[in-house]
């Protein structure tokens, strides 16, 4: 199923490429430049999410990836995983719930430094 996800992503990406209309950026929109610090933080955030996804049980991870990456409906997920639609919905819900519980400690703001 992992190969199929990759294949579908590739096909979807190339299928929609011809229909996209690229508009020039307006001079009114300020260009946001990320500094090295922001780029490192972004990469670190992506790494944390990927690690959290890998910590999910495979049954939940499959439902989450099919929904988030492939954009499949719960009915389609149920067909791919040979489940009922209700079970596919439940696994997607539990996957998000488990993902948030894994990421929750990382989302907490750092405590202020103590002054001595």
ABEGO torsion letter per residue (X at the ends): XAAAAAAAAAAAAAAAAAABBBBBBBAABBBBBBBAAAAAAAAAAAAAAAAAAAABBAAAAAAAAAAAAAGBBAAAAAAAAGBBAAAAAAAAAAAAAAAAAAAAAAABBBBBBBBX
